[in-house]
Amino acid sequence: MSSGNHTSLSLDSAQEIAIGALSFIAKEPETLGRFLSLAGIGPAQIREAAMEPGFLMGVLEFLLQDEQLLLAYTQEAAIRPTMIAAARLVISGDTFEV
């Protein structure tokens, strides 16, 4: 039974959230360096890696591990912090209702 006020997050929307998060991370060189180190890639590989769902999941997981960064991004993007976890689930192939 659906109450009518839940909508499914589409894959496109989830990817847009992840790409927005990557752009947000890229604005701060220290944060970007920390992310790239964890991802095991260099700056020149970002565009190619961003095409991979696993990479986008990694971007979202990176945010989920840093509450301050998560809150800063979600405030700038005007989305709820729970949308990051929802987007991560959708990109992974799971379903989630928001």
C-alpha positions in Angstrom: 0.0 0.0 0.0 1.5 3.3 -1.1 0.7 6.6 0.6 1.3 8.5 -2.6 4.0 10.7 -1.2 7.0 8.4 -1.9 8.7 8.5 -5.3 11.3 6.2 -6.7 14.7 7.7 -7.3 15.6 7.1 -11.0 19.1 5.9 -12.0 19.5 9.2 -13.9 18.7 11.2 -10.8 21.0 9.1 -8.7 23.8 9.6 -11.2 23.2 13.3 -11.3 23.5 13.4 -7.5 26.8 11.5 -7.7 28.2 13.7 -10.4 27.2 16.8 -8.5 29.0 15.3 -5.4 32.1 14.7 -7.5 32.0 18.3 -8.7 31.6 19.5 -5.1 34.6 17.3 -4.0 36.7 18.6 -6.9 36.3 22.2 -5.7 38.6 21.6 -2.7 42.1 20.3 -3.7 42.8 18.7 -0.3 39.4 16.8 -0.4 39.9 15.8 -4.0 43.4 14.5 -3.3 42.1 12.4 -0.4 39.3 11.0 -2.6 41.6 10.2 -5.5 44.0 8.5 -3.1 41.3 6.3 -1.8 40.0 5.6 -5.3 43.5 4.8 -6.5 43.4 7.0 -9.5 45.0 10.3 -10.7 43.3 13.5 -11.7 43.7 12.7 -15.4 41.6 9.6 -15.0 38.5 11.3 -13.4 36.5 11.9 -16.5 36.9 8.3 -17.7 36.3 6.8 -14.2 33.1 8.9 -13.8 31.5 6.9 -16.6 31.7 3.8 -14.3 28.8 3.1 -11.9 31.3 1.7 -9.4 33.2 5.0 -9.4 30.0 7.0 -8.8 29.2 4.7 -5.9 32.6 5.4 -4.5 32.0 9.1 -4.7 28.8 8.7 -2.7 30.4 6.4 -0.2 33.2 8.9 0.3 30.6 11.5 1.3 28.8 9.1 3.5 32.0 8.5 5.5 32.5 12.3 6.2 29.4 13.8 7.9 30.8 17.4 7.6 31.4 17.0 3.9 28.1 15.2 3.4 26.2 18.0 5.1 28.1 20.7 3.2 27.3 19.1 -0.2 23.7 18.4 0.6 23.2 22.0 1.8 24.7 23.3 -1.4 22.7 20.9 -3.6 19.5 21.6 -1.6 18.8 17.9 -1.1 18.3 15.8 2.0 21.4 14.0 3.3 19.4 10.7 3.0 19.4 11.2 -0.8 23.1 10.3 -0.9 22.4 6.9 0.6 19.4 6.5 -1.7 21.4 7.4 -4.8 24.1 4.9 -3.7 21.6 2.1 -3.5 20.0 3.0 -6.9 23.4 3.1 -8.6 24.3 -0.3 -7.0 21.2 -1.8 -8.6 19.1 -1.9 -5.4 15.7 -0.2 -5.2 14.9 2.5 -2.7 11.8 4.7 -2.2 12.3 8.3 -1.0 
